[in-house]
């Protein structure tokens, strides 16, 4: 399983997508703009066991905020949404007010629609995101992708019902490993974030779940097979919340 992947952006996306369909029980293809969602759905919409969802990446909000109405319309026929969120890192701080408006509108609309499962980008902006989620009870389920906040923020997010998607690249730094070790194991699902995320200089592939289990095992003090079983069980629980049927 892979709960956050940019399948459409790999070189040779068709071939990678078809291999993911063979190797994975489920792959969540998150898109970066509403226009990308429409285009990707036409090209890869036939691939089995791949869920393509509408999104508006916070790094692109400054130039693509005008596509928000299109995203809100796309959400009406989607059970899940992603990638959405906010980014407070130095490069994107200037667009935070616009990011906040867009994210608020997405979460508000998610509640109006009866709830959606959302893959959420939160780099440098967890303090901005959590209050918006609290503002709209019934918005659905938040999956915080590649979470890099503080332990206190993680604990708050967990109490709010958030999930966490994690891939091999999260273990590349000492800080990443320390945080991964503290994540609540009953709400962790695998992701690749490929092709942007890399391991050993190469893009992480969508079928990296086994590698993620291998990396978690020593922190969970269990075998790789036991870690894999935990990720599988968590993934199936989240898929039920998404109403997914392969």
C-alpha positions in Angstrom: 0.0 0.0 0.0 1.0 3.6 -0.6 -1.1 6.4 0.9 0.7 9.3 -0.7 2.3 9.1 -4.1 2.7 11.4 -7.1 2.5 8.5 -9.6 1.7 10.9 -12.5 5.0 12.8 -12.0 7.4 9.8 -12.3 9.4 9.5 -15.5 7.5 6.9 -17.4 4.4 7.4 -15.3 2.3 4.8 -17.2 4.8 2.0 -16.7 5.3 2.9 -13.0 1.5 3.1 -12.5 1.0 -0.3 -14.0 3.7 -1.9 -11.9 2.2 -0.3 -8.8 -1.1 -1.9 -9.7 0.6 -5.2 -9.8 2.6 -4.8 -6.7 0.3 -2.8 -4.4 -3.1 -3.6 -2.9 -3.7 0.2 -3.0 -2.0 3.3 -4.2 -3.2 6.8 -3.4 -2.3 9.1 -6.3 -2.4 12.7 -4.9 -2.5 15.5 -7.4 -1.1 19.0 -7.1 -3.8 21.1 -8.9 -7.3 20.7 -10.1 -6.2 20.8 -13.7 -3.6 18.1 -13.0 -6.4 16.0 -11.4 -8.5 16.2 -14.6 -5.5 15.4 -16.9 -4.2 12.5 -14.7 -7.7 11.0 -14.4 -7.9 10.8 -18.2 -4.5 9.2 -18.6 -4.3 6.9 -15.6 -7.9 6.6 -14.5 -8.1 3.1 -15.9 -5.3 1.7 -13.7 -6.7 -0.7 -11.2 -6.1 -0.3 -7.4 -5.0 3.3 -7.9 -7.1 6.1 -6.4 -6.7 9.5 -8.0 -7.8 12.4 -5.9 -8.2 16.2 -6.5 -5.8 18.6 -4.6 -4.1 21.9 -4.6 -0.6 21.8 -3.2 0.2 24.6 -0.8 3.5 25.3 -2.7 1.4 26.2 -5.8 -1.4 28.1 -4.1 0.2 31.6 -4.7 -0.1 31.0 -8.5 -3.1 28.6 -8.7 -5.5 29.9 -6.0 -7.9 30.8 -8.8 -8.5 27.0 -9.3 -10.1 26.7 -5.8 -13.7 26.7 -7.1 -12.8 23.9 -9.5 -11.3 21.9 -6.6 -14.4 22.4 -4.4 -16.5 21.1 -7.3 -14.2 18.1 -7.8 -14.5 17.2 -4.1 -18.2 16.6 -4.6 -17.6 13.4 -6.5 -14.5 12.3 -4.6 -14.3 10.2 -1.4 -10.8 11.5 -0.6 -8.9 14.7 -1.3 -5.2 15.4 -1.6 -2.7 16.9 -1.7 -3.9 19.9 0.3 -2.6 21.8 3.3 -0.2 24.6 4.2 3.5 25.2 4.1 5.2 27.6 6.5 8.7 27.1 5.3 10.8 30.1 4.3 10.1 29.8 0.6 6.4 29.9 1.0 5.7 32.0 4.0 4.7 35.0 1.9 1.7 33.0 0.6 0.5 31.8 4.0 -2.5 34.1 4.1 -3.7 32.8 0.8 -2.8 29.2 1.8 -4.9 29.6 5.0 -7.9 30.9 3.0 -7.7 28.0 0.6 -7.2 25.3 3.2 -10.1 26.7 5.3 -12.4 26.6 2.3 -11.4 23.0 1.6 -12.0 21.8 5.2 -15.2 23.7 5.4 -16.5 22.2 2.2 -15.4 18.7 3.3 -17.7 19.1 6.3 -20.5 20.3 4.1 -20.1 17.2 2.0 -20.4 14.9 5.0 -16.7 14.3 5.5 -13.7 13.3 3.3 -10.4 11.6 4.0 -7.7 14.2 3.2 -3.9 13.8 2.6 -2.5 17.0 4.3 0.8 18.7 3.8 1.8 20.4 7.0 5.5 21.3 6.8 6.2 24.2 9.1 2.5 24.9 9.5 1.1 22.3 12.0 0.1 25.2 14.3 -1.9 26.7 11.5 -3.6 23.5 10.3 -4.8 21.9 13.5 -7.0 24.9 14.6 -8.7 24.9 11.2 -9.4 21.2 11.5 -10.9 21.8 15.0 -13.0 24.6 13.6 -14.9 22.2 11.4 -16.0 19.1 13.3 -17.3 16.4 10.9 -14.8 17.4 8.2 -13.7 13.8 7.9 -10.3 12.2 8.5 -6.9 14.0 8.3 -3.9 12.0 7.2 -0.8 14.1 7.9 1.7 13.3 5.2 5.4 13.2 6.2 4.6 14.8 9.5 7.6 16.8 10.8 6.0 18.8 13.7 6.9 18.6 17.4 6.0 15.7 19.7 3.5 17.9 21.4 1.8 18.7 18.1 1.8 15.0 17.1 0.1 14.1 20.4 -2.5 16.9 19.9 -3.1 15.7 16.3 -3.5 12.1 17.5 -6.1 13.1 20.1 -8.0 14.9 17.3 -8.1 11.6 15.4 -5.4 12.4 12.8 -3.5 9.7 11.0 0.2 9.9 9.8 1.6 8.6 6.5 5.3 7.8 6.6 7.8 6.6 4.0 11.5 5.6 3.9 12.7 9.2 3.4 11.4 10.2 6.8 14.1 8.1 8.4 17.0 9.9 6.6 17.7 12.3 9.4 18.2 11.8 13.1 15.3 14.1 13.9 13.1 12.2 11.5 14.0 8.9 13.0 13.3 10.2 16.5 9.9 11.5 15.6 9.0 8.4 13.6 9.8 6.3 16.7 7.2 8.4 18.7 4.4 8.1 16.2 1.3 6.2 17.5 1.6 2.9 15.7 -2.1 2.4 15.5 -2.5 5.4 13.2 0.6 5.0 10.9 0.2 4.1 7.2 2.9 3.7 4.6 3.6 6.3 1.9 6.4 6.9 -0.7 5.9 10.5 -1.7 7.7 9.5 -4.8 9.2 10.7 -7.0 10.0 13.7 -4.8 11.1 11.7 -1.8 14.4 9.9 -2.3 16.5 7.2 -0.6 20.1 6.7 -1.5 19.8 9.3 -4.2 16.9 7.5 -6.0 13.2 8.3 -6.0 11.3 6.1 -3.5 9.0 3.7 -5.5 5.3 3.3 -4.7 5.9 -0.3 -3.6 8.2 0.7 -0.7 5.9 -0.5 2.1 8.3 -3.4 3.0 11.2 -1.0 3.3 9.1 1.3 5.6 8.3 -1.8 7.8 12.0 -2.6 7.9 12.8 0.9 9.1 10.1 0.9 11.7 10.8 -2.5 13.2 13.7 -1.6 15.5 11.8 1.4 16.9 8.7 -0.7 17.5 10.9 -3.5 18.9 9.4 -6.1 16.7 10.3 -8.1 13.6 9.9 -6.7 10.1 7.0 -9.1 9.5 5.2 -7.8 12.6 5.8 -4.2 11.5 4.5 -5.0 8.1 1.4 -6.7 9.6 0.8 -3.5 11.6 1.0 -1.3 8.6 -1.3 -3.6 6.6 -3.9 -3.7 9.4 -3.8 0.1 9.8 -4.0 0.6 6.0 -7.1 -1.6 5.8 -8.8 0.4 8.6 -8.1 3.6 6.8 -9.3 2.2 3.5 -12.7 1.3 5.1 -12.9 4.9 6.3 -12.3 5.9 2.6 -15.0 3.6 1.4 -12.4 2.0 -0.9 -13.2 -1.2 -2.8 -10.5 -2.4 -5.1 
